Amino acid sequence: MTTSDATKIELELREEIARLRSLLPERIDLAPEDIERGLAGLVLTLVEFLRQVLERQAIRRMEGDTLTDEEVERVGVALMRLEQKIGEIAEQFGLDHDDIQLRIAAAS
């Protein structure tokens, strides 16, 4: 990853954090029955974010021809399985895709 790529990712993260802050209430009313769902949503959001970062890095490496065909296949399968597992766990907690989806702009 180049310094330029890292800077773009950092800027995207800062923008996403600022956007999320504006969506969060100043006070959070925690009801015991909602804690599990909220914690699951937070964890799954972080895992989904990391999956997206890994996917972008894999795409950059594919475009830069630094992965073999076998590595491309393995990474693709791993990312698909991870996405599927995130969906399964989200469903168990009554979360939908929008509950755990971060909007990360594509780096140019």
Protein Blocks (a to p, Z undefined) as FASTA:
>chain_A
ZZklmmmmmmmmmmmmmmmmmmpcfbdcddfklmmmmmmmmmmmmmmmmmmmmmmmmmmm
mmnopacfklmmmmmmmmmmmmmmmmmmmmmnopafklmmccddddZZ
